[in-house]
Amino acid sequence: MTLRRAVFLAENGIVVQGDAASAGDGRIPRLLPAAGPGLRLLRDAGFAFHVIGNRPCVARGECDEDELRTVARRFEGLLEDEGVALTGCSFCPHDPHGVRRDYAVDCLCRLPRPGLLQRAAREHGLDLARSWLIGDSLDEIEAGVRAGCRTVLLDDGRESEWRLSELRLPHHVAEGLGEAALLILEDEHVLDWRRRAADTGRLGVGRG
C-alpha cells in the first residue's frame, strides 16, 4: 500500500473559536479566515487531512464519546463545505485527574504525546515522515515532532507559556492557515527538487 502524506490539523487552529466545536452547546463552528483557501491549496497538492485534539471533557464527566463523534461530524461537514475531505478526526478523551475511572489514565494519545497521530497513520495509511502538523500551541507542535512530522505553529496568541525545547521548536511560524499552506508548499517544492536531483545523480557531483 502506498502511504499518503497528510496535514494534521489541531482543532483549535482551524475554527474561529475552539469551544464552538463542543458538542451539545448548540453553536455552529466557523472556519478561521483564509482556512478554506489554504486547505484547498494543500488538497490540490495531494495532501490528506486529519483533525486531532485533546478532549478531556470525557474523563471529567462533562461529555461522552458519542458527543465526540458529533464533533467529528461537524468538522467533516465544515471542511466538506470548503471542498476538503477529512480522513477523520482523532480525539484524546483522557485526563489523569478525571472523575471517570476508565478515562482517568496517563495515556499515550494525550497531546503533546504522539499517539493520536501514530494511530491515525496506522488506520489511514499516512506517511508521518512526509506529513505536517499545523497547530497553535507548543504541545501540538511537540506531538507532531515526536511523531516525525514537520510542523507549523500558528502564532495567534493562544500559546502563553512558551516552554521551549528542541521538541517544541516548529519548522515554521505563520500568522494563519493561508500562510501556513504557502510555507508547506514552498518546503515541499524544495524537497521534491532535492529528491529528483538525488535520483538523477545531480547531488554530490563536484565541478571541474
C-alpha positions in Angstrom: 0.0 0.0 0.0 1.3 3.4 -0.9 1.3 5.7 2.1 -0.1 9.2 1.7 1.3 12.4 3.0 -1.1 14.3 5.2 -1.6 17.6 7.1 -2.7 17.1 10.7 -4.9 20.0 11.8 -5.1 20.8 15.5 -8.8 21.6 16.0 -8.3 24.9 17.8 -6.2 26.1 14.9 -8.9 25.8 12.3 -12.1 27.2 13.9 -12.9 30.7 14.9 -13.3 29.7 18.5 -12.3 26.3 19.9 -15.3 26.0 22.2 -17.6 26.5 19.3 -16.9 22.9 18.2 -18.0 21.5 21.5 -20.9 19.0 21.3 -24.1 20.0 23.0 -23.7 23.7 23.2 -25.9 24.4 20.2 -23.3 26.7 18.4 -22.1 26.0 14.9 -18.3 26.4 14.5 -16.9 28.5 11.7 -13.6 28.1 10.0 -10.9 30.7 10.6 -10.5 33.4 7.8 -8.3 32.0 4.9 -8.6 28.5 6.3 -10.7 27.3 3.3 -8.4 28.7 0.5 -5.3 27.4 2.4 -6.7 23.9 2.8 -7.7 23.8 -0.8 -4.2 24.7 -1.9 -2.9 21.7 0.2 -5.6 19.5 -1.1 -4.7 20.3 -4.7 -1.1 19.4 -3.8 -2.2 15.9 -2.9 -2.4 16.1 0.9 -4.9 14.2 3.0 -6.3 15.9 6.2 -6.9 14.6 9.7 -8.1 16.6 12.7 -6.6 15.9 16.2 -7.3 17.3 19.6 -7.4 16.7 23.4 -11.0 16.3 24.7 -10.6 15.7 28.4 -14.3 16.5 28.9 -15.0 12.8 28.6 -12.7 11.9 31.6 -14.2 14.8 33.5 -17.7 13.6 33.1 -18.8 16.6 31.0 -19.5 14.7 27.8 -19.2 11.2 26.4 -17.6 9.6 23.3 -20.9 9.8 21.4 -20.7 13.5 21.6 -17.1 13.4 20.3 -18.5 11.6 17.2 -20.9 14.5 16.8 -18.0 17.0 17.0 -16.2 14.9 14.3 -19.2 15.1 12.0 -19.3 18.9 12.5 -15.7 19.2 11.4 -16.2 16.9 8.5 -19.2 19.0 7.4 -17.3 22.2 7.8 -14.5 21.1 5.6 -16.8 19.4 3.1 -18.4 22.8 2.6 -15.0 24.1 1.5 -14.4 21.1 -0.8 -12.0 19.4 1.5 -12.4 15.9 2.7 -11.1 14.5 6.0 -9.7 11.1 6.6 -11.3 11.5 10.1 -10.9 13.1 13.5 -8.9 11.7 16.4 -9.6 13.0 19.9 -8.0 12.0 23.2 -10.7 11.6 25.8 -8.4 11.0 28.8 -7.3 13.1 31.7 -5.2 11.6 34.5 -7.1 13.7 37.0 -10.6 12.9 35.6 -13.5 11.6 37.6 -14.4 8.7 35.2 -12.1 5.8 36.2 -11.8 4.3 32.7 -10.6 7.6 31.2 -8.5 8.9 34.2 -5.3 7.4 32.8 -1.9 8.5 31.8 -2.3 7.6 28.1 -0.1 7.8 25.1 -2.6 9.8 23.0 -2.9 13.0 25.1 -1.0 15.8 23.4 1.9 16.5 23.5 2.4 12.8 23.2 2.2 11.5 19.6 -0.3 8.6 20.0 -3.2 10.3 18.1 -1.0 10.9 15.0 0.5 7.4 15.1 -2.9 5.8 15.4 -4.3 7.9 12.5 -1.3 7.0 10.4 -1.8 3.2 11.0 -5.6 3.4 10.4 -5.5 5.6 7.3 -2.2 4.7 5.6 -0.5 8.1 6.3 3.3 8.6 5.9 4.3 10.6 9.1 7.8 11.4 7.7 6.2 13.2 4.7 3.4 14.8 6.7 2.9 18.1 8.5 1.1 19.2 11.6 -0.5 22.7 11.9 -1.3 23.8 15.4 -1.5 26.9 17.6 0.2 25.6 20.8 3.6 24.1 21.5 2.0 21.0 22.9 0.6 20.3 19.5 3.9 21.1 17.9 5.7 18.7 20.2 3.2 15.9 19.3 4.0 16.5 15.6 7.8 16.5 16.2 7.6 13.3 18.3 5.6 11.6 15.6 8.2 12.5 13.0 6.2 15.2 11.1 7.2 18.7 10.1 5.3 21.4 11.9 3.9 24.9 11.5 2.9 27.0 14.6 0.0 29.4 14.1 1.1 32.4 16.1 -2.4 33.6 17.1 -1.8 34.4 20.7 -3.1 31.2 22.2 0.3 30.0 23.3 1.1 31.8 26.6 3.7 29.7 28.4 6.4 29.3 25.7 8.1 26.4 27.3 10.6 25.8 24.6 12.8 22.8 24.0 14.2 21.0 20.9 11.0 19.0 20.6 8.8 22.2 20.8 10.5 24.2 18.1 8.3 24.4 15.0 9.8 24.2 11.5 7.8 27.3 10.5 5.7 30.0 12.2 2.7 31.5 10.4 0.0 34.1 11.1 -2.8 32.0 9.6 -3.7 28.9 7.7 -3.2 30.6 4.3 0.4 31.5 5.1 1.0 28.0 6.6 -0.2 26.4 3.4 2.2 28.5 1.3 5.1 27.7 3.7 4.4 24.0 3.4 4.2 24.1 -0.4 7.4 26.0 -0.6 9.2 23.4 1.5 7.6 20.6 -0.5 8.9 22.1 -3.7 12.4 22.3 -2.4 12.2 18.7 -1.0 10.8 17.4 -4.3 13.7 19.1 -6.2 16.3 17.5 -3.9 14.7 14.1 -4.3 14.7 14.4 -8.1 18.3 15.6 -8.0 19.3 12.7 -5.9 17.5 10.3 -8.2 19.3 11.7 -11.3 22.7 11.7 -9.6 23.0 15.5 -9.6 23.8 15.7 -5.9 27.3 15.1 -4.8 28.9 15.7 -8.2 31.7 18.2 -8.0 32.8 20.7 -10.7 36.0 20.6 -12.6 
